[in-house]
Amino acid sequence: MNECDALQTMNFKGSLSRYLLKLRVQLKYPRLYRLSSWKNHSIQDTLRAWEIYHTLDFQWVRELRSWEKDQIREVEVLVQSISLNSSEDQVIWKVNGEAYNTKSSIEIMSAGDPRFIGNWNQIWKIKVPHKIQTFLWKLEAGALPTNESINLRLGDEFSKECPRCRGVTESVNHIFWNSLEAKSIWCMVANWWSLNATQKSKVGNSLKETLSIFKGIMVSAAWKASVAAVLWSLWLRRNNLIFNHYWETINSSAAMIKYRSFKWLRAEMNFTEELYNLWQVNPMGATMLHNKNGTYQDLVWWNAEFKAFTDGSWKFNGSIHSAGIGGYIEDTNQSLIFIFSGPSKAASPKEAEREAIIFAYKSFISQRSIQGRLQIITDCLTLVDEFQKCRAGNSTIEDHADWIGLIKNPYIKIVYSPRENLTSAHELAAQGVNSEYSLHAWC
């Protein structure tokens, strides 16, 4: 740190009273500051003493050592470089060049100044203990005592090297995002949550990006608790190495991440103990099951646009016919959330197509955790035409309760698409023809 660094944080007008000496000496010369008996004296007092004695040797609680005296000469040069005026003391905030006040700081932060943008609201709303929220706040604010930050305060007498990696600076980014150990743990978490390729690309880059992967209330809350558990576990691993000379294995860390996150969700969101085994292998499924059976009315998706791709397969061989249905549902990010395939008793190709549509519709509305608009895509023009006419009131609806419910549901729409756009759904339906049981799953 050079002799002007301290002033670059805050500017002072006027006589530069006691703040300047305290700020400059404490940051650059921490040992001298601790030995000084003049910690609370003003610059003006220091300058007057200098004019009389031409030295600062009189203000120390003990006799200084030779290397400390060398630093004193630097301080003396600093004191001689200061000129005062008679203006009133005033702290000037460099952000706007004016006197600091709460109103101006709120206005600047509300305006979206990039220097003050953080994830503060996200952090304080994460369903974890307050201690962990405070830790996340320190992480985002760069206030954790990493070797790099301690080195900046104490100088080269304290090594900024990572105690694990050696030869690399132990910064916040290194501990939580960039080290090989951190990357391995984030990869494990991505696989644990069964993230798709797009979601995986966002994991482990920054806190803001990692927290924003899921949009739904319940799933997002569970995911953020898991992220907090990862970061807290990484910090504890580092502290264990420094203070206890013990390095936790990745497998052990993975187990503790699952345990800590579930423990926090039990306390903050009333997850039941029976869900723990499922949580360890399928956190998404455990969260969905809790949302379905619990008292929470939060929705995983709200007013989102979903697409269901469906198809029916019907084969006739002599006097025997067989049928199958298949399809899947995607969310707004084109991520697969539901898939189904199975046999059908349909007596015609049209009825097989209808059964596939109804199966997707009933599966969609049966999930209390989902509420949004569903667009069902089929290659059966006859059913699309029938749906449009019935909804417009120009045709009589067949006496089929589920079909009637689908037509009357304003959040459901059936649209046509050529067969080539429904290849995956067609393959699922073809597999269903030869299946003995119906298979379906929420992803």
Order of alpha helices (4+ residues) and beta strands (2+ residues): beta-alpha-alpha-alpha-alpha-beta-beta-alpha-alpha-alpha-alpha-alpha-alpha-alpha-alpha-alpha-alpha-alpha-beta-beta-beta-alpha-beta-alpha-alpha-beta-alpha-beta
